[in-house]
Amino acid sequence: MFTGLVQAMGVVADLAPTPAGVRLRVRPHLWPHRPAPGDSIAVSGCCLTVAAPPAPDGALDFDVIHESLRRTILGDLRPGSSVNLEHAATPNTLLGGHVVQGHIDAVGVFDRLSPGDDWRIRVRPPADFMQFITPKGSITIDGVSLTVAAADPAQGWFEVALIPTTLEKTTLGHAAPGQRCNLESDIMARTIVHWLRHYTQGPASAPSAGPHSPGSP
C-alpha cells in the first residue's frame, strides 16, 4: 500500500528484454531510501518488486511482465524517461495523501494544461473509468495523490489542480498534451460502484437466512 506522496523522481537507466517482459533499471535522484530485494516500490503509480540489491550508484532493478507493460505507461518508458517513486507505507506512515494500492486501473491522456496561479491538468480517461470520478474525491495520476477539481462525465474528462510543490517534485511538472498517464481510482469509490453494480438487483439478490433463522420453527 502507498499514500500517493511522491518521495523522489528517478530516471530510467536501462530496459533489458527478458522472457517475461523487461528488467527495468531506475536511478533515483536524491533519495536516501535503500530498499532490499523483495520490497515494494511504486514506480509512477505501479507497484513493482525490487529484484536485486541496489547498484553502487543507487539504481534499482525491477522485473516488469508483459501484462504490466501492456496495461500501464511502463511500456512507454525509454532510457532517460522520468518516473515518480514512493516506497510502501507502514502502519506508522502519515497518510498525507490517500490509500493507494499501486494497481493501475486505466491509462488516460493529458488533454489540456492550464498554467498560471490555478495550474490545472485535464485528463481524458477511458469512458468506463469516469464512473469512479467524484468531484473533490481522490485520484492517483502517475503515482501522485490528487484531488478532483472538476469533472464532466458527459464530455468524458476530469481536471486536477496542481500546487507548485507537485509541479517541482513530480513528473507532472513536465506533462504535455497527448501524453499518456497511469490512473488509479479511489478504492472506496471503486468498491461502492462494484457493489451497486453487482449486488443491488432487488430482494432476489439477498442471501437466504436459511431454515434456522431467528423466529423460524
Secondary structure as the mmCIF struct_conf table of DSSP 4:
data_model
#
loop_
_struct_conf.conf_type_id
_struct_conf.id
_struct_conf.beg_label_comp_id
_struct_conf.beg_label_asym_id
_struct_conf.beg_label_seq_id
_struct_conf.end_label_comp_id
_struct_conf.end_label_asym_id
_struct_conf.end_label_seq_id
STRN STRN1 PHE A 2 PHE A 2
BEND BEND1 GLY A 4 GLY A 4
STRN STRN2 ALA A 8 THR A 18
TURN_TY1_P TURN_TY1_P1 PRO A 19 ALA A 20
STRN STRN3 GLY A 21 PRO A 28
BEND BEND2 HIS A 29 LEU A 30
HELX_LH_PP_P HELX_LH_PP_P1 PRO A 35 ALA A 36
TURN_TY1_P TURN_TY1_P2 PRO A 37 GLY A 38
STRN STRN4 SER A 40 VAL A 43
TURN_TY1_P TURN_TY1_P3 SER A 44 GLY A 45
STRN STRN5 CYS A 46 THR A 49
STRN STRN6 VAL A 50 VAL A 50
BEND BEND3 ALA A 52 ALA A 52
HELX_LH_PP_P HELX_LH_PP_P2 PRO A 53 ALA A 55
TURN_TY1_P TURN_TY1_P4 PRO A 56 ASP A 57
STRN STRN7 LEU A 60 ILE A 65
HELX_RH_AL_P HELX_RH_AL_P1 HIS A 66 ARG A 71
BEND BEND4 THR A 72 THR A 72
HELX_RH_3T_P HELX_RH_3T_P1 ILE A 73 ASP A 76
TURN_TY1_P TURN_TY1_P5 PRO A 79 GLY A 80
STRN STRN8 SER A 82 HIS A 87
HELX_LH_PP_P HELX_LH_PP_P3 ALA A 88 ALA A 89
TURN_TY1_P TURN_TY1_P6 PRO A 91 ASN A 92
BEND BEND5 GLY A 96 GLY A 97
STRN STRN9 VAL A 100 VAL A 100
STRN STRN10 ALA A 106 SER A 114
BEND BEND6 GLY A 116 GLY A 116
TURN_TY1_P TURN_TY1_P7 ASP A 117 ASP A 118
STRN STRN11 ARG A 120 ARG A 124
HELX_RH_3T_P HELX_RH_3T_P2 ALA A 127 PHE A 132
TURN_TY1_P TURN_TY1_P8 PRO A 135 LYS A 136
STRN STRN12 SER A 138 ILE A 141
TURN_TY1_P TURN_TY1_P9 ASP A 142 GLY A 143
STRN STRN13 VAL A 144 ASP A 152
TURN_TY1_P TURN_TY1_P10 PRO A 153 GLY A 156
STRN STRN14 TRP A 157 ALA A 161
HELX_RH_AL_P HELX_RH_AL_P2 PRO A 164 LYS A 169
BEND BEND7 THR A 170 THR A 170
HELX_RH_3T_P HELX_RH_3T_P3 THR A 171 HIS A 174
TURN_TY1_P TURN_TY1_P11 PRO A 177 GLY A 178
STRN STRN15 ARG A 180 SER A 185
HELX_RH_AL_P HELX_RH_AL_P3 ILE A 187 TYR A 199
BEND BEND8 GLN A 201 GLN A 201
HELX_RH_3T_P HELX_RH_3T_P4 PRO A 203 SER A 205
BEND BEND9 ALA A 206 ALA A 206
HELX_LH_PP_P HELX_LH_PP_P4 PRO A 207 SER A 208
TURN_TY1_P TURN_TY1_P12 PRO A 211 HIS A 212
BEND BEND10 SER A 213 SER A 213
TURN_TY1_P TURN_TY1_P13 PRO A 214 GLY A 215
#
